Amino acid sequence: MPIFLDRHDMQGMTAADVADAHRKDLEVQGRYGVRFLTYWFDEPRGSAFCLIDAPDRQTAMRVHEEAHGGVASHVIEVELSAVEAFLGRIADPASQQAVSEAAFRVVMFTDMVDSTGMTARLGDARAVEMVRAHDGIVRRALGDAGGLEVKHTGDGIMASFPDAAAAVACAQAIQRGLAAFNRGSVEPLRVRIGLHAGEPVEDSRDLFGLTVQTAARICHAAGDGAILVSQAVHDALAERSGLQSAGRQSFKGVPGAVALWKVAWQ
């Protein structure tokens, strides 16, 4: 059966309220051949997201309506592998206690600058070694920062973080790791990094669709060895002393101009 992720507006509700609504969904689901796999609740933002295995959207919403009346505002079809890559789980946590766990994520892209020219200069074998060096540096930083690798793009990596400070710290660690690598390499490995943040169901089409698209655009707007972040990432940080305004920029497919901030890492 298809897998769906829905979004609920739950301003004013507590983690206990949402946990009780999820319990009611589980009590009703068997009547409709539906499985509610898990949920996320972001109490400060007043948003909740349910992951549902159901024959169709309408049947999934029928369970919500009968169980507690809280029908979702948006529903998208998703792949379980993508949900796990971005959000880190596809089932309820082992603990059944009511928790507030946000589905808000920071998405980071790394991109090797002029990878095509590098291959032409070095040849395929040496270029592959450079990609592996990039991957090793990025993956070590992801492991240290608690980031999740979503996919390899060929000349970069897309990753997801539950915390903005961890995401920015990871980007800084990547650039420092690359600088250390370059001090011992004849061929420099130059990488740009972009970060944006958002919720999984934003435009009723694709999982983190607008967040991913914007993060990719920001990455390509960054200069060699630079880290650029969006206003959403800036606002999610408690400590902003290492950020410098980089103006506003319009990107294809992204509504409005995006305020950008450059992150110091040296």
Secondary structure, DSSP 8 states (H G I E B T S, - for coil): --EEEEEEE-TT--HHHHHHHHHHHHHHGGGGT-EEEEEEEETTTTEEEEEEE-SSHHHHHHHHHHHTS---SEEEEE-HHHHHHHHS-SS--S--S---B---EEEEEEEETTHHHHHHHH-HHHHHHHHHHHHHHHHHHHHHHT-EEEEE-SSSEEEEES-HHHHHHHHHHHHHHHHHHHHT-SS---EEEEEEEE-S-SSSSSTTHHHHHHHHHHHHHS-TT-EEEEHHHHHH-S--TTEEEEEEEE-TTSSSEEEEEEE---
